[in-house]
Amino acid sequence: MFCKASRTFLKEIDAGGELIPVCSLNDSAKAQLLSVVVKKNRFWWWQKPKYNFSACGCLLGDVLMDDKPVKPVVVESEFVKYQGSYGDVIRANVDADFGAFHGNAAGSGRVQTTSTFGALRKQEVDMNHLMKDVQNRKINLHHPFIQQLHGYKRDLLCIVKEKIITTQKCVISEHAQSEETFGGKLGVKAKMVKVSVTENGDFIQDENTVLEIPAPTALAYAVVEVFVKCDGQFEFSLLPEKQGGFEKECIEKYQHAEPLLRNTVSLCDWDVVDGKTVPSITSLAVIKQDILELTKPFSMLQDLPEAQRGELYNWLFEILDDGQTVTQLQAVVEEIRLGNGTGLNFLDEVKSPERERVQKILCLIGYDMEKHKLMKTYKKDLLAAVHILTSALDEMPDTALAILGACCKLNLLPALWALPNTTSDEGLCSRTEPALADLIDQGTFQIAQRLFSLSNMRLELNEKNISAVTSQDSGFLPHILYIAISGFHALKNNLKT
């Protein structure tokens, strides 16, 4: 819940900025100024980097050659007083809403939820003073943390230069929204996270309250990348185009001495697919070839025995109402594919029934939960297919996941999946196209339209045509959505209902 609350906060106040959400209270304690952080670039080009603090809580001074302490000058200032209101139950009229979804709805009642972290403060390191303080000092390349890090050429060394902290106690609670009916045919489930400031330590506790956080707690932080040379000299990457990392010769020397790490790096490189953002205001057809290439592993999903395919579809569908469970599943699947066991630690943070859902999915793709290893009969292609599908789902906004689930319920997947193949270079296709018949109904079209808008695309309907084009600065979201649609379509296609 803490992770969802911090992510929601950043979407409101720093969307597209450099702040990184703190994803656990344990990480919040580690998010000290000058803490050493690993920036892990991911398998797929559409995935955002992950940032991991060192297990030993290293600071910059701990990984330098000498024992002279680093004493940063810290500037502290008021940041923002954060409060947001969210409606989550539907009124029975045409303009009713469910979160960010708008369309025809039938339901009763309305609940207004207010979230507040209260007054927040920003603490930041004076970088000019820091650069003078560490001038001519060197990174200790034999430090265990540095030795492990620079064996992976895709991982970068960073330090925390700024963080946002609370100034009051807060209570984070999750409220499960019961299923409501839209347009007489759509049922959607959602979970609302509410954050409340407590005064004098008093708050109203009910069955939904799950977490009380003290002050000061770090909600977000920003980092500066570090470029390390072979002799240990280093510099901070102060410009966006200036990236951190280890000097090439240093990496090659280390990998030559460590064949095990070299093999791990080559595995990552083999899986990486280079990609580009989708051009603005262009036909959906532009991503057709990319999607065909990226979704080749989904043929394995279609070849599964029907019973296994149906069960895997149902369990994956079940978690679409909970973005945090999707994130946990993706982390475990990725660790299994890398051959690591540490991903299973994420399961410790998952409560029932979400934990049961994750375990069921893992078993269906061939993972033995008791022996903590893949079964001998498993097929690597199946793991690869589920990995790419969960990686795409993990990058989708929670609202988009919920609406994707609605599209699954309404059997819109075949029509959505067919759109790139039927759309012209101008972004148009005939509304009489048989493959798109299920989209023409006004209620279902509005649902698909909302899903597209959350993925930076425009879907429009007139008397003759359907128009499907990307929006301004669409980024990777069109690819991400169509990977998700293709994966669920491969699982659901021709299943007996």
C-alpha positions as CSV (number, residue, x, y, z in Angstrom):
1,M,0.0,0.0,0.0
2,F,2.9,2.4,0.7
3,C,4.2,1.8,-2.8
4,K,0.9,2.5,-4.4
5,A,0.4,5.7,-2.3
6,S,3.9,7.0,-3.1
7,R,3.4,6.3,-6.8
8,T,0.0,8.0,-6.9
9,F,1.5,11.0,-5.2
10,L,4.3,11.3,-7.8
11,K,1.8,11.0,-10.7
12,E,0.0,14.0,-9.3
13,I,3.0,16.3,-8.6
14,D,5.9,15.1,-10.7
15,A,4.7,13.1,-13.7
16,G,7.6,12.7,-16.1
17,G,10.0,14.3,-13.7
18,E,13.2,13.0,-12.0
19,L,11.7,12.0,-8.7
20,I,11.6,8.2,-8.0
21,P,8.9,6.7,-5.7
22,V,10.0,4.9,-2.6
23,C,8.4,1.5,-2.9
24,S,8.7,0.2,0.7
25,L,9.1,1.5,4.2
26,N,12.4,-0.5,4.4
27,D,13.7,1.5,1.4
28,S,12.4,4.7,3.0
29,A,14.8,4.1,5.9
30,K,17.7,3.6,3.4
31,A,16.9,6.7,1.4
32,Q,19.5,8.9,3.0
33,L,21.2,11.7,1.2
34,L,24.4,10.3,-0.5
35,S,23.1,6.7,-0.2
36,V,24.5,4.5,-2.9
37,V,21.8,3.3,-5.4
38,V,22.0,0.9,-8.3
39,K,20.1,1.9,-11.4
40,K,19.1,-1.4,-13.1
41,N,18.2,-1.0,-16.8
42,R,15.6,-3.6,-17.6
43,F,15.1,-6.5,-20.1
44,W,12.8,-4.7,-22.4
45,W,13.1,-1.2,-23.9
46,W,9.7,-0.1,-22.7
47,Q,10.4,-0.8,-19.0
48,K,11.3,1.9,-16.7
49,P,14.6,1.4,-14.8
50,K,14.5,0.0,-11.3
51,Y,16.5,1.6,-8.5
52,N,17.9,-0.6,-5.6
53,F,19.6,0.5,-2.5
54,S,22.6,-1.5,-1.3
55,A,21.7,-4.2,1.2
56,C,24.4,-2.8,3.6
57,G,23.1,0.7,3.4
58,C,26.3,2.1,1.8
59,L,26.8,5.9,1.6
60,L,29.2,7.5,-0.9
61,G,31.9,7.8,1.7
62,D,31.8,4.1,2.3
63,V,32.9,3.2,-1.2
64,L,35.7,5.8,-1.5
65,M,39.4,4.9,-1.2
66,D,40.2,6.8,2.0
67,D,38.4,7.0,5.3
68,K,37.8,10.7,5.2
69,P,34.1,11.3,5.8
70,V,32.0,13.1,3.2
71,K,30.0,15.9,4.8
72,P,27.4,17.3,2.4
73,V,25.8,20.7,2.8
74,V,22.0,20.0,2.9
75,V,19.4,22.6,1.8
76,E,16.0,22.0,3.3
77,S,12.8,23.8,2.1
78,E,9.0,23.5,2.0
79,F,8.0,21.3,-0.9
80,V,4.2,21.0,-1.2
81,K,1.1,20.4,0.8
82,Y,-0.5,17.4,-0.9
83,Q,-4.2,16.6,-0.9
84,G,-6.3,14.9,-3.6
85,S,-9.9,13.8,-3.9
86,Y,-11.1,10.8,-5.8
87,G,-14.6,9.6,-6.6
88,D,-15.0,5.9,-6.7
89,V,-18.7,4.9,-6.8
90,I,-21.0,5.6,-9.7
91,R,-24.1,7.7,-10.1
92,A,-26.8,6.4,-12.4
93,N,-26.5,8.9,-15.2
94,V,-24.7,9.4,-18.5
95,D,-21.9,11.5,-17.0
96,A,-21.2,9.1,-14.2
97,D,-17.6,8.2,-13.5
98,F,-15.4,5.5,-12.0
99,G,-12.0,6.9,-11.2
100,A,-10.8,8.3,-14.5
101,F,-13.3,6.3,-16.6
102,H,-16.3,8.2,-18.1
103,G,-19.2,6.6,-19.9
104,N,-22.7,5.2,-19.5
105,A,-23.2,3.7,-16.1
106,A,-25.8,2.2,-13.8
107,G,-25.2,2.1,-10.1
108,S,-26.0,3.8,-6.8
109,G,-24.3,6.1,-4.4
110,R,-21.1,8.1,-4.5
111,V,-18.1,8.1,-2.2
112,Q,-15.5,10.9,-2.3
113,T,-12.1,9.8,-1.0
114,T,-9.5,12.4,0.1
115,S,-5.8,11.6,0.4
116,T,-3.3,13.8,2.1
117,F,0.3,13.5,3.2
118,G,0.1,17.0,4.7
119,A,2.9,19.4,4.4
120,L,6.0,17.9,2.8
121,R,9.6,19.0,2.9
122,K,12.5,18.7,0.4
123,Q,16.0,18.0,1.4
124,E,18.7,18.3,-1.3
125,V,22.5,18.1,-1.4
126,D,24.4,21.2,-2.5
127,M,26.2,19.6,-5.5
128,N,28.7,22.4,-6.0
129,H,30.0,21.9,-2.4
130,L,29.9,18.1,-2.8
131,M,32.1,18.2,-6.0
132,K,34.7,20.3,-4.2
133,D,34.6,18.0,-1.2
134,V,35.3,14.8,-3.2
135,Q,37.7,16.4,-5.7
136,N,40.6,14.1,-6.5
137,R,39.2,11.3,-4.4
138,K,38.6,7.8,-5.9
139,I,36.1,5.0,-5.8
140,N,37.4,1.8,-4.2
141,L,37.1,-0.7,-7.0
142,H,37.8,-3.5,-4.6
143,H,34.9,-2.7,-2.4
144,P,32.5,-5.8,-2.4
145,F,29.5,-3.7,-3.5
146,I,31.5,-2.0,-6.4
147,Q,32.9,-5.4,-7.5
148,Q,29.5,-6.9,-7.8
149,L,28.0,-3.9,-9.5
150,H,30.5,-3.3,-12.3
151,G,30.3,-6.9,-13.5
152,Y,26.9,-6.0,-15.0
153,K,27.5,-3.4,-17.7
154,R,23.8,-2.4,-17.8
155,D,23.7,-1.4,-14.1
156,L,24.8,2.1,-13.1
157,L,26.1,3.6,-9.9
158,C,24.0,6.5,-8.5
159,I,23.8,8.5,-5.3
160,V,20.8,10.1,-3.7
161,K,20.9,13.9,-4.1
162,E,17.4,14.8,-3.0
163,K,14.5,13.4,-1.1
164,I,10.9,14.4,-0.2
165,I,9.8,13.6,3.4
166,T,6.6,13.8,5.4
167,T,6.3,16.0,8.5
168,Q,3.3,14.4,10.1
169,K,2.1,10.8,11.0
170,C,0.0,9.3,8.2
171,V,-2.3,6.3,7.9
172,I,-2.5,4.5,4.6
173,S,-5.5,2.3,4.0
174,E,-6.9,0.4,1.1
175,H,-10.6,0.3,0.3
176,A,-11.9,-2.5,-2.0
177,Q,-14.6,-1.2,-4.3
178,S,-17.4,-3.7,-4.9
179,E,-18.3,-4.5,-8.5
180,E,-20.5,-2.0,-10.2
181,T,-22.4,-2.3,-13.5
182,F,-21.7,0.0,-16.4
183,G,-24.0,0.4,-19.4
184,G,-25.9,-2.7,-18.2
185,K,-23.0,-5.0,-19.2
186,L,-19.7,-3.9,-17.6
187,G,-18.5,-5.0,-14.2
188,V,-15.3,-3.4,-12.8
189,K,-13.5,-3.9,-9.6
190,A,-11.0,-1.4,-8.2
191,K,-9.0,-0.7,-5.1
192,M,-8.7,2.8,-3.7
193,V,-5.7,3.9,-1.5
194,K,-6.4,6.5,1.1
195,V,-3.8,8.5,3.0
196,S,-4.8,10.4,6.1
197,V,-2.8,12.7,8.4
198,T,-3.2,11.9,12.1
199,E,-3.5,14.7,14.6
200,N,-1.9,14.1,18.0
201,G,-1.6,10.4,17.1
202,D,-5.4,9.9,17.0
203,F,-7.2,8.4,14.0
204,I,-10.3,6.4,13.3
205,Q,-9.3,2.7,12.7
206,D,-11.4,0.4,10.7
207,E,-11.0,-3.0,8.9
208,N,-9.4,-1.3,5.9
209,T,-6.6,0.4,7.7
210,V,-3.4,-1.4,7.0
211,L,-0.4,0.9,7.7
212,E,0.6,3.8,9.9
213,I,3.8,5.6,8.9
214,P,5.8,7.9,11.1
215,A,7.4,11.3,10.3
216,P,9.8,11.9,8.8
217,T,9.3,9.2,6.1
218,A,10.8,9.5,2.6
219,L,8.2,9.3,-0.1
220,A,10.4,10.0,-3.1
221,Y,14.0,10.8,-4.0
222,A,16.2,11.9,-6.9
223,V,19.6,10.5,-7.9
224,V,22.7,11.6,-9.8
225,E,24.5,9.0,-11.9
226,V,28.2,8.4,-11.4
227,F,30.8,7.7,-14.1
228,V,33.7,5.6,-12.8
229,K,37.0,5.4,-14.6
230,C,39.4,2.4,-14.6
231,D,41.7,4.0,-12.0
232,G,38.7,4.8,-9.6
233,Q,38.4,8.5,-10.6
234,F,34.8,9.5,-10.9
235,E,32.5,12.3,-12.0
236,F,28.8,13.1,-11.5
237,S,26.6,13.1,-14.6
238,L,25.0,16.6,-14.2
239,L,23.5,16.8,-17.7
240,P,20.7,14.6,-19.1
241,E,22.8,13.5,-22.0
242,K,25.7,12.6,-19.8
243,Q,25.2,9.0,-18.5
244,G,26.9,7.2,-15.7
245,G,28.5,3.8,-15.7
246,F,31.9,2.2,-15.7
247,E,34.6,2.9,-18.3
248,K,34.5,0.2,-21.0
249,E,38.0,-1.1,-20.5
250,C,37.2,-1.6,-16.8
251,I,34.1,-3.6,-17.5
252,E,35.9,-5.8,-20.1
253,K,38.7,-6.6,-17.7
254,Y,36.4,-7.5,-14.9
255,Q,34.2,-9.7,-17.1
256,H,37.2,-11.5,-18.4
257,A,38.1,-12.5,-14.8
258,E,34.5,-13.4,-13.9
259,P,33.0,-15.9,-16.4
260,L,29.9,-16.5,-14.3
261,L,29.0,-12.8,-14.4
262,R,29.9,-12.6,-18.1
263,N,27.4,-15.4,-18.8
264,T,24.7,-13.5,-16.9
265,V,25.3,-10.3,-18.8
266,S,25.1,-12.1,-22.1
267,L,21.8,-13.6,-21.1
268,C,20.4,-10.1,-20.5
269,D,21.8,-8.9,-23.8
270,W,20.2,-11.7,-25.6
271,D,16.9,-10.8,-24.3
272,V,17.1,-7.0,-24.8
273,V,15.1,-5.8,-27.8
274,D,16.0,-2.3,-29.1
275,G,13.1,-0.1,-29.7
276,K,12.0,3.5,-30.4
277,T,9.1,5.6,-29.2
278,V,6.1,5.7,-31.5
279,P,5.9,8.9,-33.7
280,S,3.3,11.5,-32.6
281,I,0.0,11.7,-34.4
282,T,0.4,8.6,-36.6
283,S,-1.5,5.6,-37.6
284,L,-1.8,2.6,-35.2
285,A,-0.6,0.5,-38.1
286,V,3.0,1.9,-37.4
287,I,3.5,-0.5,-34.5
288,K,2.2,-3.6,-36.4
289,Q,5.6,-5.0,-37.3
290,D,7.0,-4.3,-33.9
291,I,4.2,-6.1,-32.2
292,L,4.5,-9.1,-34.5
293,E,8.2,-9.4,-33.6
294,L,7.7,-8.8,-29.9
295,T,4.8,-11.2,-29.4
296,K,6.3,-14.2,-31.2
297,P,6.6,-16.1,-27.9
298,F,2.8,-15.9,-27.4
299,S,2.5,-18.7,-29.9
300,M,3.5,-20.9,-27.0
301,L,0.5,-19.7,-25.1
302,Q,-1.8,-20.7,-27.9
303,D,-0.3,-24.2,-28.0
304,L,-1.0,-24.9,-24.3
305,P,-3.6,-27.6,-23.5
306,E,-6.9,-25.8,-23.3
307,A,-7.5,-26.5,-19.7
308,Q,-4.1,-25.1,-18.7
309,R,-4.5,-22.1,-21.0
310,G,-7.9,-21.4,-19.6
311,E,-6.7,-21.6,-16.0
312,L,-3.7,-19.3,-16.7
313,Y,-6.0,-16.8,-18.5
314,N,-8.4,-16.8,-15.5
315,W,-5.7,-16.2,-12.9
316,L,-4.0,-13.5,-14.9
317,F,-7.4,-11.8,-15.4
318,E,-8.0,-12.0,-11.7
319,I,-5.0,-9.8,-10.8
320,L,-5.9,-7.0,-13.3
321,D,-7.7,-5.2,-10.5
322,D,-4.6,-5.0,-8.4
323,G,-1.5,-3.3,-10.0
324,Q,0.6,-4.1,-6.9
325,T,0.1,-7.9,-7.4
326,V,1.0,-7.5,-11.1
327,T,4.2,-5.8,-10.0
328,Q,5.0,-8.6,-7.5
329,L,4.3,-11.3,-10.1
330,Q,6.5,-9.6,-12.8
331,A,9.4,-9.3,-10.3
332,V,9.2,-13.0,-9.4
333,V,8.9,-14.1,-13.1
334,E,11.9,-12.0,-14.1
335,E,14.1,-13.4,-11.3
336,I,13.2,-16.9,-12.2
337,R,14.0,-16.3,-15.9
338,L,17.4,-14.8,-14.8
339,G,18.0,-17.9,-12.8
340,N,17.9,-16.1,-9.5
341,G,16.0,-17.1,-6.4
342,T,15.8,-13.7,-4.8
343,G,12.6,-12.8,-6.7
344,L,10.7,-15.1,-4.4
345,N,11.3,-12.8,-1.5
346,F,8.8,-10.5,-3.1
347,L,6.1,-13.1,-2.3
348,D,6.7,-12.4,1.4
349,E,5.1,-9.0,0.9
350,V,2.0,-10.4,-0.8
351,K,-1.0,-11.2,1.4
352,S,-3.7,-13.7,0.7
353,P,-5.6,-14.0,-1.6
354,E,-3.1,-12.2,-3.9
355,R,-0.3,-14.5,-2.8
356,E,-2.3,-17.6,-3.8
357,R,-3.0,-16.0,-7.2
358,V,0.7,-15.4,-7.8
359,Q,1.6,-19.0,-6.7
360,K,-1.1,-20.5,-9.0
361,I,0.3,-18.6,-12.0
362,L,3.9,-19.7,-11.2
363,C,2.8,-23.3,-10.9
364,L,1.0,-23.1,-14.2
365,I,4.2,-22.0,-16.0
366,G,6.2,-24.8,-14.5
367,Y,7.6,-23.5,-11.2
368,D,7.8,-25.9,-8.2
369,M,6.9,-23.8,-5.2
370,E,8.3,-26.4,-2.7
371,K,11.6,-27.1,-4.4
372,H,12.0,-23.4,-5.6
373,K,13.0,-24.4,-9.1
374,L,11.6,-25.0,-12.5
375,M,10.2,-28.4,-13.2
376,K,12.1,-30.6,-15.7
377,T,9.1,-30.7,-17.9
378,Y,8.7,-27.0,-18.2
379,K,9.3,-25.2,-21.5
380,K,11.5,-22.2,-21.7
381,D,9.3,-20.5,-24.3
382,L,6.4,-20.5,-21.9
383,L,8.4,-18.7,-19.2
384,A,9.5,-16.2,-21.9
385,A,5.9,-15.6,-23.0
386,V,4.7,-14.9,-19.5
387,H,7.7,-12.7,-18.8
388,I,7.0,-10.4,-21.7
389,L,3.3,-10.3,-20.9
390,T,3.7,-9.5,-17.2
391,S,6.5,-6.9,-18.0
392,A,4.0,-5.1,-20.2
393,L,1.2,-5.3,-17.7
394,D,3.5,-3.9,-15.0
395,E,4.1,-0.7,-17.1
396,M,0.4,0.0,-17.5
397,P,-1.4,2.5,-15.2
398,D,-3.7,0.8,-12.7
399,T,-6.8,2.3,-14.3
400,A,-5.8,0.9,-17.7
401,L,-5.4,-2.6,-16.1
402,A,-8.9,-2.4,-14.7
403,I,-10.3,-1.3,-18.1
404,L,-8.3,-4.0,-19.9
405,G,-10.1,-6.5,-17.6
406,A,-13.4,-5.0,-18.6
407,C,-12.5,-5.5,-22.3
408,C,-11.7,-9.1,-21.5
409,K,-15.2,-9.5,-19.9
410,L,-16.9,-7.9,-22.9
411,N,-14.9,-10.1,-25.4
412,L,-13.4,-7.1,-27.1
413,L,-10.0,-8.6,-27.3
414,P,-10.4,-10.0,-30.9
415,A,-11.5,-6.6,-32.2
416,L,-8.8,-4.7,-30.4
417,W,-6.2,-7.2,-31.5
418,A,-7.4,-6.8,-35.2
419,L,-7.2,-3.0,-35.2
420,P,-3.5,-2.6,-36.2
421,N,-4.0,-5.1,-39.1
422,T,-7.1,-3.3,-40.4
423,T,-6.0,0.3,-40.0
424,S,-4.6,2.1,-43.0
425,D,-1.5,4.2,-43.1
426,E,-3.8,7.2,-42.5
427,G,-5.1,5.6,-39.3
428,L,-8.6,4.8,-40.7
429,C,-10.6,1.6,-41.1
430,S,-14.2,1.0,-42.2
431,R,-16.7,0.7,-39.4
432,T,-18.2,-2.2,-41.5
433,E,-15.1,-4.3,-41.1
434,P,-16.4,-7.6,-39.8
435,A,-13.4,-8.1,-37.4
436,L,-14.4,-4.8,-35.6
437,A,-18.1,-5.5,-35.3
438,D,-17.9,-5.8,-31.5
439,L,-16.5,-2.2,-31.2
440,I,-19.4,-0.5,-32.9
441,D,-21.8,-0.5,-30.0
442,Q,-21.6,2.9,-28.3
443,G,-21.1,1.6,-24.8
444,T,-18.3,-0.8,-25.7
445,F,-16.6,1.7,-28.0
446,Q,-16.4,4.2,-25.1
447,I,-14.7,1.6,-23.0
448,A,-12.1,0.8,-25.7
449,Q,-11.7,4.6,-26.3
450,R,-10.9,5.1,-22.6
451,L,-8.3,2.3,-22.7
452,F,-6.7,3.8,-25.7
453,S,-6.5,7.3,-24.2
454,L,-4.7,5.8,-21.1
455,S,-2.2,4.4,-23.5
456,N,-1.6,7.7,-25.4
457,M,-3.7,6.9,-28.4
458,R,-6.9,8.3,-29.9
459,L,-9.8,6.1,-30.9
460,E,-12.7,7.8,-32.7
461,L,-15.9,6.7,-34.4
462,N,-17.9,8.5,-37.1
463,E,-20.6,7.4,-39.6
464,K,-18.1,5.8,-42.0
465,N,-14.8,5.1,-40.2
466,I,-13.0,4.2,-37.1
467,S,-9.8,6.3,-36.6
468,A,-6.9,4.9,-34.5
469,V,-3.9,7.1,-34.2
470,T,-1.2,7.8,-31.6
471,S,-1.3,11.0,-29.5
472,Q,1.4,13.6,-29.0
473,D,4.5,12.2,-27.3
474,S,2.9,8.8,-27.1
475,G,6.2,7.1,-26.0
476,F,6.1,3.3,-25.5
477,L,2.6,3.0,-24.2
478,P,1.0,2.0,-27.5
479,H,3.5,-1.0,-27.7
480,I,2.8,-1.9,-24.1
481,L,-0.9,-1.9,-24.5
482,Y,-0.7,-4.1,-27.6
483,I,1.7,-6.6,-26.0
484,A,-0.9,-6.9,-23.2
485,I,-3.8,-7.3,-25.7
486,S,-1.9,-9.8,-27.8
487,G,-1.0,-11.9,-24.7
488,F,-4.5,-12.1,-23.4
489,H,-5.9,-12.7,-26.9
490,A,-3.5,-15.6,-27.3
491,L,-4.7,-17.2,-24.0
492,K,-8.4,-16.5,-24.6
493,N,-8.7,-17.2,-28.3
494,N,-11.0,-20.1,-29.1
495,L,-11.4,-21.1,-25.4
496,K,-14.7,-22.8,-24.7
497,T,-16.8,-20.6,-22.4
